[in-house]
Amino acid sequence: MIMAYEIKNGQGTAFKNDKYENGGNQPYARGKFKTPDGKEYDITLWIPKSDKVKVFNLTIQEPYQGVQGSTTQVSQNTPQGEGDNLPF
């Protein structure tokens, strides 16, 4: 039996990123965080590239929603009377 883990309000969880490489451009860990009122955020944990810095960097941002309802319409606005009289 597999149990789903639900993040409680005011808490967060981050898991090690499988794509992380030392000195690379991927965060060390990724996860989710919920504010006390239940709003969910993505979190990333970064290890600085410098050996002099001994702290982690944490970023918190709203989850990526993508472009919703985006459709591209191409309209061909041809001035009146010119549509059929082009020389090519």
Contacts in CASP RR format, 6 or more apart in sequence:
PFRMAT RR
TARGET T0000
AUTHOR 0000-0000-0000
METHOD contacts of the structure
MODEL  1
MIMAYEIKNGQGTAFKNDKYENGGNQPYARGKFKTPDGKEYDITLWIPKS
DKVKVFNLTIQEPYQGVQGSTTQVSQNTPQGEGDNLPF
5 13 0 8 1.000
7 13 0 8 1.000
7 32 0 8 1.000
7 33 0 8 1.000
7 34 0 8 1.000
7 40 0 8 1.000
8 34 0 8 1.000
9 34 0 8 1.000
9 35 0 8 1.000
9 36 0 8 1.000
9 37 0 8 1.000
9 38 0 8 1.000
10 33 0 8 1.000
10 34 0 8 1.000
10 35 0 8 1.000
10 36 0 8 1.000
10 38 0 8 1.000
11 33 0 8 1.000
11 34 0 8 1.000
12 31 0 8 1.000
12 32 0 8 1.000
12 33 0 8 1.000
12 34 0 8 1.000
12 43 0 8 1.000
13 31 0 8 1.000
13 32 0 8 1.000
13 33 0 8 1.000
14 29 0 8 1.000
14 30 0 8 1.000
14 31 0 8 1.000
14 43 0 8 1.000
14 44 0 8 1.000
14 45 0 8 1.000
15 29 0 8 1.000
15 30 0 8 1.000
15 31 0 8 1.000
16 28 0 8 1.000
16 29 0 8 1.000
17 26 0 8 1.000
17 27 0 8 1.000
17 28 0 8 1.000
17 29 0 8 1.000
17 30 0 8 1.000
19 26 0 8 1.000
20 26 0 8 1.000
20 27 0 8 1.000
20 28 0 8 1.000
20 29 0 8 1.000
22 47 0 8 1.000
23 49 0 8 1.000
24 49 0 8 1.000
27 44 0 8 1.000
27 45 0 8 1.000
27 46 0 8 1.000
27 59 0 8 1.000
28 45 0 8 1.000
28 46 0 8 1.000
28 47 0 8 1.000
28 56 0 8 1.000
29 44 0 8 1.000
29 45 0 8 1.000
30 42 0 8 1.000
30 43 0 8 1.000
30 44 0 8 1.000
30 45 0 8 1.000
31 42 0 8 1.000
31 43 0 8 1.000
31 44 0 8 1.000
32 40 0 8 1.000
32 41 0 8 1.000
32 42 0 8 1.000
32 43 0 8 1.000
33 40 0 8 1.000
33 41 0 8 1.000
33 42 0 8 1.000
33 43 0 8 1.000
33 60 0 8 1.000
34 40 0 8 1.000
34 41 0 8 1.000
35 41 0 8 1.000
40 63 0 8 1.000
41 60 0 8 1.000
41 61 0 8 1.000
41 62 0 8 1.000
41 63 0 8 1.000
42 60 0 8 1.000
42 61 0 8 1.000
42 62 0 8 1.000
42 63 0 8 1.000
42 64 0 8 1.000
43 58 0 8 1.000
43 59 0 8 1.000
43 60 0 8 1.000
44 58 0 8 1.000
44 59 0 8 1.000
45 56 0 8 1.000
45 57 0 8 1.000
45 58 0 8 1.000
46 56 0 8 1.000
46 57 0 8 1.000
46 58 0 8 1.000
46 59 0 8 1.000
47 56 0 8 1.000
47 57 0 8 1.000
48 55 0 8 1.000
48 56 0 8 1.000
48 57 0 8 1.000
END
